[in-house]
Amino acid sequence: MLLTGSLLAVAVALIPLVYLGVRAAEAGGERIRAELLTGATAELAATSLALAALVTAGCLLLGVGAAFLVTRTDLPLRRTFGVVAALPLAMPTYVAAFGWVSVVDGFHGFWPAALVLTFCSFPYVYLPVAAALRSVDPAVEEVSQSLGRGGRRTFTGVTLRQIRPAVVAGGLLVTLYVLSDFGAVALLRVNTFTRSVFTSFDLGFDRVGALVQATALVVVTLVILGAELAVRRHDTRYAKVGGGTRRPARIVRLGPWRAPALLAIVAVAAGSFAVPGAALVRWTAEGVSRPGSPAEIAGAAANSMGVSALGAALTMLLALPIGLLTARAPGPLSAVLDRLTYLTHALPGLVVGLSLVFFGINVAYPLYQTRWLLALAYATLFLPLAVGAVASAAALSPPSLEEAARSLGRGPWAVLRTVTLPLTLPGIGAGAALVFLTCMKELPATLLLRPTGMDTLATELWTHTSVAAYAAASPYAALLVILSAGPVLVLARRALTPGGTP
Amino acid sequence: MRTDRRPSTAVTIGTDTRRKAAPRAVVASLAAAVLLAAGLAGCSGEEPKDITVYSGRTQSLVQPLIDEFTKKTGITVAVRYGTTAQTAAQLQEEGDKSPADVFLSQDAGALGAVAKAGLLAQVPAELLAKVPAPYQHAGGQWVGVTGRLRVFAYNADQVKPEELPKSVLDVTGPQWKGRLGVAPTNASFQTFVTALRVQHGDAKAKQFLDGIKANEPQIRDNNIVIVGEINDGKLPAGLVNHYYLFEKAAELGVSPDQLKVKLHYFGDGDTGGLLNVSGLGLLKKASGNAKAKQFMEYLLGVDGQTYFATKTFEYPLIAGVPTAPGLPSLADLKIPAINLNDLDTLAASVEMIKNSGLTS
């Protein structure tokens, strides 16, 4: 049952791959060679990978650092900062980049892009790591210290090892996200694979060249996934055997580091929020263009939330079997199925959108240009976010409970309904919140697949900025961020609750 | 304490009250989410519209005109907005099953790509007759709607009047080193390169692109950014389309001559003063669709053309509709008369731009 569901989910995740395969076959070997075997491709690959590596490193630093500060130190206002550190998830990279560009002169290029992307994506690391730091048993750390290891060596030797799965999972999401991001790299003018795919559509209106480049991006993803699998293999898991309640972890006194730590976390919050926020205010003040009527804005907001909710629900339904399978039947098969959902995660939304157009036209025509196909596109795009959340929640609940239920005569469905789902409920909620807010921010696939005439906050934002009507655009941007902040609060609260998982 | 490669298997259940959540609540909440979303989806089922238009042109510029059309004719229009290039890709993906009746494109090249894919029907002859030959498909499969002039935009504080180039070929000169903004991936730049090749030959066009590349150009994604930066004093000059200046003025709530950014028109048939067009294509399945034809007629009629002339500051393409005040007339400018509707020529231009290194 789980396997069937997992295969279905993987099939959905691989729609873009089938599409790229079909189009690449049409293009033919010669065209593919001409398109890919060039110096430009090598340069694009180098830039994309360097940017992804740099942003991932930055996110690991900020994410782990922030998680440590808010869970393990005497930083003032820890709970507040715990939420603040998650909030950048609500900020679309195109809004953040646009904000920086309009506030700082000459802000473009590789390093600025790395900065903006780091500010926007470090919560992908921060949330799981904060949850891990909250839920690991401090007893192991205490043993290490009692055996003579100092605080720092205990952190690197014991604590970091315990939270490593969370760090690696968050880092992988960041890496793949950076490869797929278009908003920041376009506005800050960094030539990555994804930007090149987008401009290839403009160059001579030739989609084949663009799709061939996207195929190369899948190969890059495959290499990254392979590397990640190699790293993960050496993971050591610590399990607590026996009952009893954990003690809260010891709080590290920051002492003289209090002020710098506070300053750092405020600086990150300012970089993620204050700069784009200031830009929005400036647009509104400078421009005379005005958004649609309050009813139109409310309609766009309702549409955004409606399709995002549908997308999140569908994604969770598809993710559930894979997440449970990974947790309950770990092994090569579940690992491969789980990884397959990541394979197209680095693809630009435009390519995934076109693949769903292809799917809708050729396979599911009654769904074409309905919210259902758009929701399916969201599932294709964001399945890994959901699978990770379900798997980590399910891994924390002991399979022995399900086995006990089965031995007491309950059927598999009843066990799923009465034992497994309730135990993974927090994970499902967190995953849904994460997918929901990611759907809210999505633009390229939404443009291609939305029902004709349906506007969302993201499409309205695009409409107005494309004619330089920034004042009209800013309320949509602000509303998009505010409405996405709700799910972020849910995520942050969960991550900061002992025993919670992101 | 250590278990390798196995998930942790024991946890303390009783300590976490949230885990006691009523089992039904899980299924119920997921189901409720789907139902809620599905309910919202159901609300979108408005009555079907008479015709469907795919627009690569922006909603705020086009929708008022379409509303006016519906008011006058009673014909309802479903409009799907996107970027021109992505809409062209979508139409090619959809093929014969496309819901679209009409494609309104920001650029002739995209119409050419869709025509080449065999998706466009013949535009009715009486519509083709309204528009000069250079601004329609040689085979009659698309027709231009508005003209968009290539210009030299500059910041009045940073560029002296005597510095302004007489020909676009002069911008490769040393006085423009590092000072010129271009958007080489933009469709209108691509068409401009095609025009260069037609007027001066491939060798000269290549020489020009190499000259631009060697002159440390300020590469931007689009014309809006270039015009904005010129007005802010961040860029001295750039090669753009004429109407972006008017958009900028409208956004700032000032008259165009109050802006720092000014337009310099190339005259005497210079390639720099090329006229690009936005245009209309009729999808094959809508061939013979009277309402779709009526829509195209409206855009090419006096009302539609006057709307574009006065609201988007583009050049009307039919005879008898005046251009917006403040814009020089096409006759005075002596724009180059080049037929630009051959898509294969566009592909060669794109290849040339790519090889020049301007896009990487």
Chai-1 contact restraints between the chains, C-beta under 6 A:
chainA,res_idxA,chainB,res_idxB,connection_type,confidence,min_distance_angstrom,max_distance_angstrom,comment,restraint_id
A,A40,B,S360,contact,1.0,0.0,6.0,A-B,restraint_1
A,N191,B,S360,contact,1.0,0.0,6.0,A-B,restraint_2
A,T199,B,T185,contact,1.0,0.0,6.0,A-B,restraint_3
A,F201,B,A85,contact,1.0,0.0,6.0,A-B,restraint_4
A,F201,B,A89,contact,1.0,0.0,6.0,A-B,restraint_5
A,D202,B,A85,contact,1.0,0.0,6.0,A-B,restraint_6
A,D202,B,T185,contact,1.0,0.0,6.0,A-B,restraint_7
A,L203,B,V350,contact,1.0,0.0,6.0,A-B,restraint_8
A,G204,B,L346,contact,1.0,0.0,6.0,A-B,restraint_9
A,G204,B,A347,contact,1.0,0.0,6.0,A-B,restraint_10
A,G204,B,V350,contact,1.0,0.0,6.0,A-B,restraint_11
A,F205,B,A85,contact,1.0,0.0,6.0,A-B,restraint_12
A,F205,B,A88,contact,1.0,0.0,6.0,A-B,restraint_13
A,F205,B,G109,contact,1.0,0.0,6.0,A-B,restraint_14
A,F205,B,A110,contact,1.0,0.0,6.0,A-B,restraint_15
A,F205,B,A113,contact,1.0,0.0,6.0,A-B,restraint_16
A,R207,B,A89,contact,1.0,0.0,6.0,A-B,restraint_17
A,R237,B,T3,contact,1.0,0.0,6.0,A-B,restraint_18
A,R237,B,S8,contact,1.0,0.0,6.0,A-B,restraint_19
A,A239,B,T3,contact,1.0,0.0,6.0,A-B,restraint_20
A,A239,B,S8,contact,1.0,0.0,6.0,A-B,restraint_21
A,A239,B,T9,contact,1.0,0.0,6.0,A-B,restraint_22
A,V241,B,A10,contact,1.0,0.0,6.0,A-B,restraint_23
A,G243,B,T12,contact,1.0,0.0,6.0,A-B,restraint_24
A,T245,B,T15,contact,1.0,0.0,6.0,A-B,restraint_25
A,G287,B,E251,contact,1.0,0.0,6.0,A-B,restraint_26
A,V288,B,G253,contact,1.0,0.0,6.0,A-B,restraint_27
A,S289,B,E251,contact,1.0,0.0,6.0,A-B,restraint_28
A,G306,B,A37,contact,1.0,0.0,6.0,A-B,restraint_29
A,G306,B,L40,contact,1.0,0.0,6.0,A-B,restraint_30
A,A309,B,A33,contact,1.0,0.0,6.0,A-B,restraint_31
A,A309,B,A37,contact,1.0,0.0,6.0,A-B,restraint_32
A,L310,B,A37,contact,1.0,0.0,6.0,A-B,restraint_33
A,A313,B,A33,contact,1.0,0.0,6.0,A-B,restraint_34
A,A313,B,V34,contact,1.0,0.0,6.0,A-B,restraint_35
A,A313,B,A37,contact,1.0,0.0,6.0,A-B,restraint_36
A,L354,B,E93,contact,1.0,0.0,6.0,A-B,restraint_37
A,V357,B,Q90,contact,1.0,0.0,6.0,A-B,restraint_38
A,V357,B,E93,contact,1.0,0.0,6.0,A-B,restraint_39
A,F358,B,E93,contact,1.0,0.0,6.0,A-B,restraint_40
A,I361,B,E94,contact,1.0,0.0,6.0,A-B,restraint_41
A,I361,B,K97,contact,1.0,0.0,6.0,A-B,restraint_42
A,R371,B,A41,contact,1.0,0.0,6.0,A-B,restraint_43
A,A395,B,P7,contact,1.0,0.0,6.0,A-B,restraint_44
A,L396,B,V11,contact,1.0,0.0,6.0,A-B,restraint_45
A,P398,B,T9,contact,1.0,0.0,6.0,A-B,restraint_46
A,P398,B,A10,contact,1.0,0.0,6.0,A-B,restraint_47
A,P398,B,V11,contact,1.0,0.0,6.0,A-B,restraint_48
A,T418,B,P23,contact,1.0,0.0,6.0,A-B,restraint_49
A,L421,B,V26,contact,1.0,0.0,6.0,A-B,restraint_50
A,P422,B,A21,contact,1.0,0.0,6.0,A-B,restraint_51
A,P422,B,P23,contact,1.0,0.0,6.0,A-B,restraint_52
A,P422,B,V26,contact,1.0,0.0,6.0,A-B,restraint_53
A,L425,B,A21,contact,1.0,0.0,6.0,A-B,restraint_54
A,L425,B,V26,contact,1.0,0.0,6.0,A-B,restraint_55
A,L447,B,G82,contact,1.0,0.0,6.0,A-B,restraint_56
A,L448,B,Q90,contact,1.0,0.0,6.0,A-B,restraint_57
A,P451,B,S44,contact,1.0,0.0,6.0,A-B,restraint_58
A,T452,B,A78,contact,1.0,0.0,6.0,A-B,restraint_59
A,T452,B,R80,contact,1.0,0.0,6.0,A-B,restraint_60
A,G453,B,A78,contact,1.0,0.0,6.0,A-B,restraint_61
A,T463,B,Q59,contact,1.0,0.0,6.0,A-B,restraint_62
A,S466,B,T58,contact,1.0,0.0,6.0,A-B,restraint_63
A,V467,B,T58,contact,1.0,0.0,6.0,A-B,restraint_64
A,V467,B,S60,contact,1.0,0.0,6.0,A-B,restraint_65
A,V467,B,E247,contact,1.0,0.0,6.0,A-B,restraint_66
A,A468,B,I224,contact,1.0,0.0,6.0,A-B,restraint_67
A,A468,B,E247,contact,1.0,0.0,6.0,A-B,restraint_68
A,A468,B,E251,contact,1.0,0.0,6.0,A-B,restraint_69
A,A469,B,E251,contact,1.0,0.0,6.0,A-B,restraint_70
A,G499,B,D16,contact,1.0,0.0,6.0,A-B,restraint_71
